[in-house]
Amino acid sequence: MTVTVETLEKLERKITLSLPLGGIQSEVDARLRKLARTAKMDGFRPGKVPMNVVSQRYGYSVQMEVMNDKIGAAFDAAVREAQLRVAGQPNITPSAASPADMVNFDAVFEVFPDVVIGDLSAAEVEKLQSEVTEEAIDKTVDILRKQRRTFSIRAQEEGVETGDRVTVDFEGKIDGEPFAGGKAENFQFIVGDGQMLREFEEAAVGMKQGESKTFPLAFPAEYHGKDVAGKTADFMVTINKVEAAHLPEVNAELAKFLGIADATVEGLRTDIRTNLEREVKNRLLARNKQGVLEALLAKSEFDLPKSSIQAEIERLVAGARADMKQRGMKDADTMPISEEFFRAQAEKRVRLGLLVAQLVRENNLFASAEQVKAQVEEMAASYENPAEVVRWYYGDQQRLVEIEGAVVEKNVTDFVLANAKVTDKAVTFDELMTQV
């Protein structure tokens, strides 16, 4: 079979499919005869319906079915012959001119581009490095203590201190007028935890139970409440109750309470270090992977299939709707969402997907069974019953597919870092934890 491929625009192609009318009609007749053997119609016994009646009843639908099957098979054979990688679904329409004994169709479709990976040795990648310090462990211990703190009523003559839990009444006004959300009674917060704006917390420090105060508070320009963002309000606050915080001692009892196997202070710190090192490893992998992907993007330019971009946009829109629904937003399924908002992100995802796939094929960076097993076991190690977690992953093929994807991404990251111009950059533990 000789296939003529016409280039229309960039990645758009057209081929003409020719089907013999005799072959189509023969297949239609064969399917109608098969259908007649089991057809049930009023007035006839099963299998005894005359062919002309079967043809009149089912002829059009069978003809469409045969036509679709023949066109699909012809299209698949044509693209295989031409060695084309089709992106999306073809648009197939009857051709303007067909011979008397043939019926022709024009198939217009897109193909995937030829992806050429640039010279990786010239690619510049910044590789982040970090480590878990004693200070980071100390901060984690403090967080664990705060999560288990208790409170007791302060003496009435004692003022509010940072860390205290206070119960207050407050009312805010802008230009003398109350505003939505600016008033509350018996509202509770912990001073210094950042639940309230800094000026509000600072105003409470030093106040005593039963005391009231009026103070100005400037809302940031980026404040989530648009009606008050960038404006200054006058707040009156009354302290109803002041409770001092009591943190548990760092000792064997705390370690035992937290479920540490080696219920000692040293065992607690060792457990924290293990968990933090796992988190640091994962964050470094994610950040360095992002640096690698950006380097790949910078080295590669090629056209993208419109159909692939549109499919990715639809996935992003569906994800946005699912997120809105999870947040309890009404009409999440029907709310208008502009597809253009996601176009740049979709184009980037499609481009990266093609780049990574090409890099994996060219350099055999597929996930091996041993790598997948090691990844599953590493993830399971942080659980109380690792063997059960391993069985859980291997009990579902989709879960393993996700693990394989993560392993492939790591293979790609390692490969690019091994071949690119890499600059090491040390970042502190806090910087790594706060950066997104």
Phi, psi and omega per residue, in radians:
M1 nan 2.271 3.092
T2 -1.781 2.173 -3.101
V3 -1.968 2.223 3.081
T4 -1.776 2.105 -3.116
V5 -1.860 2.165 3.128
E6 -1.831 2.245 3.090
T7 -1.516 2.121 -3.123
L8 -1.632 -0.984 -3.134
E9 -2.790 2.154 3.126
K10 0.858 -1.826 -3.083
L11 -1.678 0.076 -3.093
E12 -1.514 2.315 -3.108
R13 -2.253 2.803 3.061
K14 -2.430 2.326 2.992
I15 -2.272 2.665 3.118
T16 -1.820 2.218 3.138
L17 -1.769 2.257 -3.134
S18 -1.991 2.158 3.141
L19 -2.085 2.270 3.101
P20 -1.237 2.257 -3.138
L21 -1.056 -0.645 -3.123
G22 -1.068 -0.744 -3.138
G23 -1.135 -0.652 3.126
I24 -1.149 -0.806 -3.085
Q25 -1.176 -0.644 3.111
S26 -1.075 -0.733 3.135
E27 -1.189 -0.667 3.104
V28 -1.084 -0.815 -3.137
D29 -1.060 -0.728 -3.117
A30 -1.115 -0.729 -3.114
R31 -1.243 -0.601 3.099
L32 -1.175 -0.687 3.107
R33 -1.115 -0.692 3.110
K34 -1.153 -0.691 3.140
L35 -1.165 -0.629 -3.101
A36 -1.107 -0.466 -3.094
R37 -1.218 -0.365 -3.112
T38 -2.166 -0.008 -3.073
A39 -1.107 2.437 3.094
K40 -2.106 2.136 3.125
M41 -2.460 2.571 3.131
D42 -1.005 2.329 3.095
G43 1.638 -0.116 -3.117
F44 -2.296 2.576 3.035
R45 -1.308 2.627 3.130
P46 -0.959 2.277 3.134
G47 1.454 -0.021 -3.111
K48 -1.978 0.251 3.126
V49 -1.294 2.236 -3.133
P50 -1.022 2.584 -3.082
M51 -1.067 -0.666 -3.114
N52 -1.130 -0.566 3.114
V53 -1.267 -0.742 3.104
V54 -1.069 -0.746 -3.133
S55 -1.120 -0.710 -3.131
Q56 -1.156 -0.641 -3.071
R57 -1.389 -0.745 -2.991
Y58 -2.022 -0.058 -3.015
G59 -0.980 -0.807 -3.064
Y60 -1.139 -0.819 -3.100
S61 -1.146 -0.662 3.114
V62 -1.178 -0.697 3.123
Q63 -1.085 -0.744 3.112
M64 -1.117 -0.685 3.139
E65 -1.112 -0.805 3.131
V66 -1.118 -0.751 -3.127
M67 -1.053 -0.789 3.134
N68 -1.091 -0.753 3.130
D69 -1.099 -0.782 -3.113
K70 -1.143 -0.766 -3.139
I71 -1.121 -0.774 3.124
G72 -1.045 -0.778 3.137
A73 -1.145 -0.715 3.128
A74 -1.138 -0.684 3.132
F75 -1.156 -0.794 3.138
D76 -1.059 -0.737 3.141
A77 -1.146 -0.678 -3.109
A78 -1.154 -0.783 -3.103
V79 -1.239 -0.534 3.058
R80 -1.157 -0.748 3.128
E81 -1.078 -0.705 -3.110
A82 -1.501 -0.047 3.130
Q83 0.969 0.911 -3.137
L84 -1.842 2.520 3.036
R85 -1.824 1.826 -3.005
V86 -1.408 2.346 3.067
A87 -1.869 2.126 3.123
G88 1.367 -2.929 -3.115
Q89 -1.705 2.472 3.112
P90 -1.319 2.689 3.021
N91 -1.787 1.901 -3.034
I92 -1.900 2.183 -3.125
T93 -2.326 2.661 3.096
P94 -1.040 2.415 3.125
S95 -1.322 2.641 -3.090
A96 -1.137 -0.632 -3.090
A97 -2.157 2.248 3.098
S98 -2.388 2.431 3.055
P99 -1.075 2.883 -3.058
A100 -1.095 -0.641 -3.083
D101 -1.721 0.173 -3.113
M102 -2.289 2.832 2.961
V103 -2.265 2.214 -3.069
N104 -1.885 2.570 3.085
F105 -2.310 2.491 3.038
D106 -1.722 2.200 3.101
A107 -1.914 2.021 3.106
V108 -1.874 2.279 -3.046
F109 -2.727 3.004 3.070
E110 -1.904 2.686 3.058
V111 -2.065 2.745 3.054
F112 -1.256 2.559 -3.113
P113 -1.301 2.827 2.974
D114 -1.392 1.948 -3.082
V115 -1.610 2.103 3.099
V116 -1.951 2.065 3.115
I117 -1.336 2.252 3.126
G118 -1.165 3.083 -3.132
D119 -1.202 1.851 -3.085
L120 -1.168 -0.447 -3.124
S121 -1.159 -0.328 3.113
A122 -1.700 -0.104 -3.135
A123 -1.306 2.367 -3.136
E124 -1.805 2.175 -3.109
V125 -2.269 2.320 3.048
E126 -1.651 2.066 -3.104
K127 -1.779 2.081 -3.110
L128 -1.448 2.522 3.068
Q129 -2.336 2.529 3.119
S130 -2.734 2.890 3.125
E131 -2.541 2.791 3.127
V132 -1.523 2.096 -3.128
T133 -1.731 2.907 3.060
E134 -1.075 -0.594 3.116
E135 -1.107 -0.699 3.118
A136 -1.118 -0.665 3.105
I137 -1.160 -0.718 3.109
D138 -1.032 -0.775 -3.135
K139 -1.113 -0.663 3.126
T140 -1.173 -0.695 3.080
V141 -1.044 -0.754 3.127
D142 -1.084 -0.688 3.115
I143 -1.105 -0.761 3.130
L144 -1.107 -0.660 3.108
R145 -1.161 -0.745 -3.136
K146 -1.102 -0.623 3.128
Q147 -1.146 -0.325 -3.104
R148 -2.063 0.363 -3.130
R149 -1.271 2.698 3.052
T150 -2.074 2.920 -3.071
F151 -2.322 2.580 3.055
S152 -2.403 2.609 -3.098
I153 -1.095 2.298 3.041
R154 -1.373 2.716 3.013
A155 -1.093 2.565 -3.007
Q156 -1.056 -0.513 -3.093
E157 -1.458 -0.088 -3.133
E158 -1.550 2.372 -3.141
G159 -1.460 2.858 3.133
V160 -1.170 2.360 3.057
E161 -2.096 2.763 3.072
T162 -1.030 2.310 -3.084
G163 1.769 -0.287 3.113
D164 -1.261 2.671 2.991
R165 -1.732 2.167 -3.095
V166 -2.088 2.576 3.050
T167 -2.029 2.155 -2.977
V168 -2.339 2.778 2.833
D169 -1.869 2.448 3.060
F170 -2.587 2.730 3.055
E171 -2.584 2.272 3.127
G172 -1.966 2.564 3.096
K173 -2.372 2.519 3.063
I174 -2.031 2.097 -3.060
D175 0.962 0.641 3.094
G176 1.423 0.000 -3.097
E177 -1.958 2.320 3.074
P178 -1.102 2.785 3.107
F179 -2.400 2.747 -3.083
A180 -1.037 2.296 3.122
G181 1.406 0.079 -3.077
G182 -1.654 0.131 -3.090
K183 -2.388 2.449 3.096
A184 -2.740 2.699 3.080
E185 -2.139 2.460 -3.136
N186 0.893 0.775 3.126
F187 -1.493 2.333 -3.028
Q188 -1.996 2.355 3.039
F189 -2.694 2.821 3.127
I190 -1.783 2.130 -3.081
V191 -1.150 2.182 3.122
G192 1.734 -0.150 -3.138
D193 -1.496 -0.104 3.079
G194 1.454 0.184 3.114
Q195 -1.199 -0.581 3.111
M196 -1.886 2.861 3.066
L197 -1.104 2.641 -3.026
R198 -0.986 -0.736 -3.132
E199 -1.072 -0.623 3.135
F200 -1.163 -0.799 -3.136
E201 -1.129 -0.730 3.141
E202 -1.106 -0.612 3.137
A203 -1.159 -0.549 -3.104
A204 -1.319 -0.495 -3.098
V205 -1.059 2.280 3.123
G206 1.611 -0.320 3.120
M207 -1.253 2.709 -3.116
K208 -2.021 2.846 3.131
Q209 -0.981 2.306 3.141
G210 1.533 -0.165 -3.106
E211 -1.466 2.575 3.085
S212 -2.133 2.694 -3.138
K213 -2.672 2.539 3.014
T214 -1.982 2.345 -3.086
F215 -2.618 2.681 3.093
P216 -1.459 2.558 3.101
L217 -2.406 2.115 3.138
A218 -1.640 2.037 3.087
F219 -1.306 2.351 3.106
P220 -1.062 2.664 3.141
A221 -1.083 -0.498 -3.112
E222 -1.675 0.261 -3.128
Y223 -1.036 2.486 -3.041
H224 -1.136 -0.475 3.076
G225 -1.458 1.753 -3.006
K226 -1.094 -0.486 -3.100
D227 -1.197 -0.434 -3.096
V228 -2.015 -0.126 -3.109
A229 -0.990 2.284 3.106
G230 1.401 0.006 -3.113
K231 -1.849 2.826 3.109
T232 -1.921 2.262 -3.137
A233 -1.991 2.678 2.995
D234 -1.762 2.105 -3.121
F235 -1.901 2.414 2.935
M236 -1.944 2.185 -3.110
V237 -2.148 2.442 3.083
T238 -2.140 2.244 3.138
I239 -1.491 2.045 3.124
N240 -1.615 -0.614 -3.087
K241 -2.695 2.472 3.103
V242 -2.187 2.198 -3.138
E243 -2.180 2.225 3.125
A244 -1.426 2.511 3.138
A245 -1.532 2.512 3.074
H246 -2.236 2.020 -3.124
L247 -1.591 2.465 3.102
P248 -1.150 2.596 3.091
E249 -1.195 2.621 3.053
V250 -1.491 1.737 -3.087
N251 -2.649 -3.049 -3.110
A252 -1.099 -0.558 -3.141
E253 -1.110 -0.730 3.103
L254 -1.123 -0.757 3.137
A255 -1.062 -0.730 3.129
K256 -1.151 -0.714 3.130
F257 -1.079 -0.605 -3.133
L258 -1.414 -0.025 3.081
G259 1.401 0.414 3.126
I260 -1.318 2.251 -3.105
A261 -1.022 -0.850 3.049
D262 -1.572 1.550 -2.976
A263 -1.324 1.123 3.053
T264 -2.304 2.931 3.101
V265 -1.082 -0.725 3.131
E266 -1.144 -0.690 3.097
G267 -1.102 -0.670 3.093
L268 -1.088 -0.813 -3.117
R269 -1.169 -0.640 3.104
T270 -1.136 -0.732 3.115
D271 -1.104 -0.739 3.117
I272 -1.097 -0.761 3.139
R273 -1.048 -0.755 -3.141
T274 -1.045 -0.787 -3.127
N275 -1.177 -0.722 3.140
L276 -1.170 -0.676 3.125
E277 -1.131 -0.616 3.078
R278 -1.144 -0.739 3.133
E279 -1.155 -0.731 3.102
V280 -1.066 -0.771 3.131
K281 -1.032 -0.792 -3.119
N282 -1.155 -0.713 -3.128
R283 -1.209 -0.699 3.089
L284 -1.093 -0.718 3.116
L285 -1.059 -0.779 -3.127
A286 -1.154 -0.778 -3.117
R287 -1.178 -0.738 -3.136
N288 -1.232 -0.580 3.045
K289 -1.071 -0.745 3.124
Q290 -1.083 -0.697 3.097
G291 -1.104 -0.683 3.108
V292 -1.124 -0.778 -3.125
L293 -1.108 -0.691 3.115
E294 -1.138 -0.647 3.101
A295 -1.147 -0.693 3.092
L296 -1.099 -0.748 3.122
L297 -1.053 -0.692 -3.086
A298 -1.192 -0.390 -3.085
K299 -1.725 0.043 -2.992
S300 -2.392 2.329 3.064
E301 -2.351 2.201 3.074
F302 -2.839 2.770 3.131
D303 -1.227 2.655 3.137
L304 -2.019 2.471 3.088
P305 -1.150 2.251 3.126
K306 -1.058 -0.629 -3.120
S307 -1.133 -0.653 3.126
S308 -1.193 -0.697 3.107
I309 -1.111 -0.772 -3.123
Q310 -1.118 -0.705 3.117
A311 -1.104 -0.686 3.131
E312 -1.216 -0.675 3.077
I313 -1.040 -0.771 -3.139
E314 -1.102 -0.632 3.085
R315 -1.155 -0.718 -3.137
L316 -1.167 -0.704 3.109
V317 -1.115 -0.768 3.118
A318 -1.074 -0.680 3.101
G319 -1.137 -0.683 3.113
A320 -1.137 -0.712 3.118
R321 -1.146 -0.721 3.127
A322 -1.104 -0.676 3.119
D323 -1.152 -0.735 3.124
M324 -1.119 -0.674 3.142
K325 -1.151 -0.699 3.131
Q326 -1.131 -0.544 3.127
R327 -1.422 0.015 3.081
G328 1.454 0.294 -3.136
M329 -1.296 2.356 3.126
K330 -1.290 2.653 3.095
D331 0.983 0.557 -3.132
A332 -1.081 -0.534 -3.105
D333 -1.356 -0.381 -3.058
T334 -2.017 -0.138 -3.117
M335 -1.057 2.293 3.137
P336 -1.088 2.259 3.084
I337 -2.248 2.167 -3.126
S338 -1.287 2.137 3.105
E339 -1.143 -0.521 -3.123
E340 -1.076 -0.481 3.136
F341 -1.056 -0.515 -3.074
F342 -1.775 -0.014 -3.004
R343 -1.079 -0.848 -3.109
A344 -1.068 -0.734 3.123
Q345 -1.136 -0.709 3.135
A346 -1.132 -0.755 3.130
E347 -1.072 -0.714 3.134
K348 -1.129 -0.741 -3.139
R349 -1.117 -0.771 -3.138
V350 -1.109 -0.780 -3.133
R351 -1.072 -0.792 3.138
L352 -1.130 -0.706 3.122
G353 -1.030 -0.750 3.131
L354 -1.201 -0.696 3.128
L355 -1.108 -0.851 -3.112
V356 -1.115 -0.752 3.131
A357 -1.049 -0.726 3.130
Q358 -1.158 -0.735 -3.141
L359 -1.115 -0.711 3.127
V360 -1.112 -0.784 -3.128
R361 -1.132 -0.796 -3.054
E362 -1.157 -0.560 -2.991
N363 -2.068 0.234 3.087
N364 0.893 0.968 -3.113
L365 -1.707 0.404 3.130
F366 -1.147 2.715 3.133
A367 -1.325 2.221 3.074
S368 -1.500 2.815 3.121
A369 -1.069 -0.627 3.137
E370 -1.155 -0.703 3.125
Q371 -1.144 -0.737 3.128
V372 -1.093 -0.779 3.134
K373 -1.064 -0.769 -3.134
A374 -1.124 -0.682 3.132
Q375 -1.145 -0.770 3.128
V376 -1.082 -0.783 -3.116
E377 -1.143 -0.639 3.111
E378 -1.149 -0.741 3.114
M379 -1.165 -0.637 -3.099
A380 -1.277 -0.389 -3.039
A381 -1.085 -0.427 -3.099
S382 -1.442 -0.063 -3.123
Y383 -1.720 2.837 -3.086
E384 -1.156 -0.625 3.137
N385 -2.171 1.452 -3.071
P386 -0.994 -0.686 -3.091
A387 -1.084 -0.662 3.119
E388 -1.162 -0.658 3.119
V389 -1.175 -0.716 3.090
V390 -1.030 -0.799 3.117
R391 -1.080 -0.645 3.131
W392 -1.077 -0.770 3.122
Y393 -1.140 -0.799 -3.087
Y394 -1.326 -0.123 3.111
G395 -1.493 -0.051 -3.115
D396 -2.462 2.078 -3.079
Q397 -1.091 -0.607 -3.130
Q398 -1.128 -0.655 3.106
R399 -1.119 -0.698 3.121
L400 -1.179 -0.600 3.095
V401 -1.073 -0.718 3.117
E402 -1.128 -0.692 3.094
I403 -1.129 -0.753 3.109
E404 -1.016 -0.718 3.117
G405 -1.071 -0.740 3.127
A406 -1.127 -0.682 3.127
V407 -1.158 -0.726 3.108
V408 -1.069 -0.760 3.120
E409 -1.048 -0.704 3.106
K410 -1.167 -0.692 3.101
N411 -1.055 -0.753 3.134
V412 -1.125 -0.780 3.138
T413 -1.043 -0.838 -3.128
D414 -1.101 -0.684 -3.116
F415 -1.135 -0.805 -3.127
V416 -1.157 -0.743 3.139
L417 -1.102 -0.532 3.134
A418 -1.328 -0.326 -3.056
N419 -2.018 -0.241 -3.071
A420 -1.609 3.049 3.055
K421 -1.498 1.758 -2.980
V422 -1.762 2.353 3.031
T423 -2.017 2.088 3.127
D424 -1.342 2.404 3.106
K425 -2.364 2.097 3.115
A426 -1.463 2.333 3.060
V427 -2.187 2.601 3.130
T428 -1.270 2.856 3.096
F429 -1.008 -0.791 -3.118
D430 -1.106 -0.709 3.125
E431 -1.100 -0.735 -3.132
L432 -1.141 -0.690 -3.101
M433 -1.265 -0.514 -3.060
T434 -1.621 -0.408 -3.116
Q435 -1.341 2.528 3.111
V436 -2.085 nan nan
